[in-house]
Amino acid sequence: TTEYLAAALLDQAWHQLAPNQIPQDVLAFEAEALKKAGVDFALVPPRYRSTYFSHTFSGGYSAGYYGYLWAEKLDADTVEWFKANGGLTRKNGD
């Protein structure tokens, strides 16, 4: 989850830049963005570096990578609801 969070925050950081703010040093930008967001953990280096993280700039995700985190939250809430309301029953399915 920390990986998804870091990737989503980096995605957002890139999409908040104006065209005249594009950095020359991509790795420095990544480091600063992750530090600013408080997720610059040495033990969890980003798996998705900007130079090959295609979700950031192609495929229609444009600043939407956080959707994976949102899906995990919705999944967890749904599981808890079923647990609190009798599990998988026909009534709950309807």
Secondary structure, 3 states (H helix, E strand, C coil): CHHHHHHHHHHHHHHCCCHHHCCCCHHHHHHHHHHHHCCCCCCCCCCCCCCCCHHHHCCCCCCCCCHHHHHHHHHHHHHHHHHHCCCCCHHHHC
